[in-house]
Amino acid sequence: MQLFYYQNTFENTFHLDQDESKHLIRVLRKSKGDKVHFTDGNGCLLTCTIIDDNPKKALLRVTERQYSPQSDYYIHLAICPTKNLERMEWMVEKATEIGVDEITFMVSEHSERPNLKMDRLEKKMIAACKQSLKTRFPKLNPIRQMSELVIDKTFDAYQRFIAYVDKENDRHLFDKAETDRAYIILIGPEGDFSQQELQLAFDHHFLPCSLGKSRLRSETAGVIAVHTLQLKNNLKII
């Protein structure tokens, strides 16, 4: 199945813009009568029929709507971005494919100067959802101060984690995570969190956790954290 993105899923017929029409008709060689799948990113999967294969303005009719329920768990990744935009784009892409629900970028004491282009990151995220056949797109948040995020009452019902490198912090995230929970996990910059930031997180009920024995780049740690929480919740199903 190939998946396309269209926001206004309440419409019964709709036109694609020129770029999407060209991709659908010229590149993928779809023609009148062919079935195509679309999502609005909010859990709706549309089965559509091409009724006009104009490569500049293809017209489609919705023939079926299906809705995906929310999963029993929710993964919120809060991460300090690197100066290198490509590394953050890679992280957003891979975390989306694996199954993150929300990403917040944050600034901490040891952060590098962030170089974020949210529109580019959002495009990477949408492309990753289409590639991995996801009908629910992650929420992508603008940058926040780490100290502000930690004290946010929104996360009172979440299982809260902070990952950092320390020989005494050897309990892996996989072992600490409960199943069927909403999670938020904090990933620091290349220089890691300061002692004051760690203490602030502990004071607000964030649990220390390890992501393994290796010292990881920030973007690698973000991807591993999302994968670990996904794995923990999917293993219980088997």
C-alpha positions in Angstrom: 0.0 0.0 0.0 1.1 3.5 -0.8 -0.1 6.3 1.5 -0.8 9.9 0.7 -1.6 12.9 2.9 -4.7 15.0 2.7 -6.1 17.2 5.5 -9.8 17.6 4.7 -11.0 14.1 5.0 -14.6 15.1 5.5 -14.9 15.8 1.8 -16.3 13.1 -0.5 -14.4 14.3 -3.5 -11.3 16.4 -3.7 -8.5 17.7 -6.0 -4.8 17.2 -5.4 -2.4 20.1 -5.9 -0.1 20.1 -8.9 2.9 18.4 -7.2 0.9 15.6 -5.7 -1.1 15.1 -8.9 2.1 14.8 -11.0 3.6 12.4 -8.5 0.5 10.2 -8.5 -0.2 10.2 -12.2 3.2 10.7 -13.9 5.6 9.1 -11.4 3.5 6.3 -10.0 1.6 5.9 -13.2 -1.8 5.8 -11.6 -4.8 6.3 -13.8 -8.6 6.7 -13.8 -10.3 4.0 -11.8 -7.3 3.1 -9.6 -7.6 2.9 -5.9 -5.4 5.1 -3.7 -5.1 5.5 0.1 -5.0 8.8 2.0 -4.7 9.8 5.6 -5.4 13.1 7.5 -2.7 12.3 10.1 -5.4 12.1 12.8 -6.2 8.4 12.5 -8.4 8.5 9.4 -7.6 6.2 6.5 -9.4 6.9 3.2 -9.7 4.6 0.3 -10.2 6.7 -2.8 -10.8 6.1 -6.5 -9.3 8.4 -9.2 -12.1 9.8 -11.3 -9.9 12.3 -13.2 -6.3 11.5 -13.9 -5.3 15.0 -14.8 -1.5 15.3 -13.9 -2.0 18.9 -12.9 -5.2 18.5 -10.8 -6.2 14.9 -10.2 -9.7 14.4 -8.8 -10.5 11.6 -6.4 -13.7 10.2 -4.7 -13.7 8.7 -1.2 -15.2 5.2 -1.3 -14.3 4.1 2.3 -13.3 5.7 5.6 -11.6 3.8 8.4 -10.5 5.1 11.8 -7.5 3.9 13.9 -8.0 4.1 17.6 -5.3 5.7 19.9 -2.9 3.2 21.3 -2.9 2.4 25.0 0.4 4.2 25.5 1.8 7.6 24.5 5.5 8.5 23.9 6.6 12.1 24.3 10.3 12.7 23.5 11.8 15.9 24.8 15.3 16.5 23.4 17.9 19.1 23.2 18.6 19.8 19.5 22.1 19.9 18.0 23.4 22.7 15.8 23.5 20.3 12.9 19.9 20.4 11.4 20.5 17.2 9.3 21.0 15.2 12.5 17.7 16.5 13.9 15.9 15.7 10.7 17.3 12.2 10.8 16.1 11.8 14.4 12.6 13.1 13.7 12.3 10.8 10.6 13.5 7.6 12.5 11.5 8.3 15.7 8.4 8.8 13.6 8.9 5.6 11.7 9.4 3.7 15.0 6.3 5.3 16.6 6.8 8.5 18.6 3.6 10.5 19.5 5.0 13.9 20.4 8.4 15.6 20.1 9.4 18.7 22.1 12.8 20.5 21.5 14.3 22.0 24.6 17.2 24.2 25.7 19.3 23.3 28.7 22.4 24.8 30.3 24.9 22.9 28.0 22.8 23.2 24.8 24.4 24.1 21.6 22.8 27.0 19.7 19.7 25.4 18.1 19.3 25.6 14.4 15.7 24.4 13.8 13.6 24.9 10.8 10.2 23.5 11.9 8.7 23.5 8.4 11.5 21.2 7.2 11.2 19.0 10.2 7.4 18.7 9.7 7.9 17.7 6.1 10.4 15.0 7.2 7.8 13.8 9.7 5.0 13.6 7.2 7.2 11.8 4.7 8.2 9.3 7.4 4.5 8.7 8.3 3.6 8.0 4.7 6.6 5.7 4.3 5.8 3.7 7.5 2.0 3.7 6.8 1.0 5.7 9.9 -2.4 7.3 10.0 -1.6 9.3 13.2 1.1 11.9 12.8 3.2 12.9 15.8 2.8 16.4 17.4 5.9 18.5 16.8 6.4 21.3 19.3 8.5 24.4 19.2 11.5 24.8 21.5 11.1 25.2 25.3 13.4 25.7 28.2 14.2 22.5 30.0 13.5 24.0 33.4 10.0 25.1 32.2 9.2 21.7 30.8 10.1 19.8 33.9 7.7 21.7 36.1 4.8 21.6 33.7 1.8 20.1 35.4 0.6 18.5 32.1 3.0 15.6 32.9 1.8 14.8 36.4 0.0 11.7 35.1 2.9 10.6 32.9 5.7 8.2 33.8 8.6 10.6 33.7 12.2 9.7 32.8 15.5 11.6 32.4 18.3 9.7 30.6 21.9 10.7 31.3 25.4 9.1 31.5 26.6 8.1 34.9 28.1 4.8 36.2 25.6 4.8 39.1 22.7 5.3 36.7 22.7 1.8 35.4 19.0 0.8 35.5 17.8 0.6 31.9 14.7 2.4 30.6 13.3 -0.9 29.5 13.3 -2.3 33.0 11.8 0.9 34.6 9.0 1.6 32.1 5.6 0.3 32.9 3.2 -0.7 30.1 0.2 1.1 28.8 1.3 4.5 30.1 1.9 8.0 28.8 5.6 8.6 29.0 7.9 11.6 28.7 11.6 11.1 28.5 14.2 13.9 28.5 17.3 13.6 26.4 20.1 16.1 27.0 22.7 17.8 24.8 26.1 16.5 23.9 27.4 17.9 27.2 24.6 16.2 29.1 22.4 17.8 31.8 24.0 19.9 34.6 23.8 18.7 38.1 21.3 21.4 38.9 19.0 20.3 36.0 19.2 16.7 37.1 18.2 17.6 40.7 15.3 19.8 39.4 14.1 16.8 37.4 14.4 14.5 40.4 12.5 17.0 42.5 9.6 16.8 40.0 9.5 13.0 40.0 11.5 12.3 36.8 13.2 8.9 37.2 16.8 8.5 36.2 17.3 5.9 33.5 20.1 4.4 31.3 19.9 3.7 27.5 22.8 1.3 27.7 26.6 1.3 28.4 27.6 3.4 25.3 27.8 7.1 25.3 25.4 8.2 22.6 24.9 11.2 20.4 21.7 13.1 21.3 19.8 12.1 18.2 20.8 8.4 18.6 19.7 8.5 22.2 16.3 9.9 21.1 15.7 7.1 18.7 16.8 4.4 21.1 14.5 5.9 23.8 11.5 5.7 21.5 12.3 2.2 20.3 12.8 1.0 23.9 9.3 2.2 24.9 7.8 0.8 21.8 9.5 -2.5 22.4 8.3 -2.7 26.0 4.7 -2.2 25.1 4.7 -4.5 22.0 6.4 -7.4 23.8 3.5 -7.7 26.2 1.2 -8.4 23.3 3.2 -11.4 22.1 
